């Protein structure tokens, strides 16, 4: 059985973890935005609009904090 190649190299969970780590390590909006730009190019095409919204939102660090509250971490 042949495995089909995929166009993505990262799952959405991996990409969001990168955003969380960028926020925790650098504590700047620019670090979260830069991580979102890099992650956006590595996830599935269907998931890319989510990362575009994170990049364009007013406060990406607040988005990360709200996400962590949502998953109760």
N, C-alpha and C positions, 0 to 999 in steps of 0.2 A: 504494500500500500504506500502510495506516494503522499508525502505531506505537502500541502499547498503553501506556497510562500505568502506571507502577509505583508501589508504595506505599513504596519505599525510595529513599533519595537517596545512599547510600554503600555501597560494597562492603565486604566483611569485611576485605580487605587495607587499605583506606583507614582503617577504624576501628581496626585493630590498630596501624597506623602512628601514629595519633593518640595511642594509649596509650603507645607507645614515646617519642614526642616529649614528652608530658607528663611521663614519668618522667625523661627526660634534661634537660629544661629546669627543672623545679621540684624534682625529687628528693624528692618527698613522696608518701606513700600517698594522701593526700586529693586530690592533683591527678590521680593515676591513676584513682581511683574516680570523680571528677567527670567525667573524660573518658570513662570507660566508661558512665556514665549518659547522657551526651549522645549517644555513638555508638550505644548500644543502641536509641535511638528512631529512628535513621536507617538502620539496616540491615534486611535482610529479616527477616520474622517468624520464619522457621525458625532464624535465627542468633542471635536475642535471648537464648535461654537460656545461650549461651556467655558473653555479657557479664554476665548475672546471676551466673553462677558466679564470674567474675573479681571482680565487686563484692563478693561474699560471702566470697571466699577470705580466709585469714588474713593473707596478705602479698601484695598485688597487685604490688608492685615486684619481689618475688622471681619472680612469674609472668612478668613482662616479661623479666627476666634469663634465666630458663629458656627462654622462647620464642626469645630471640635466640641462645642456645646451640644450640637445636634446629635453627634454620635456618642456623647457622654464620656469624653476622655478627660 
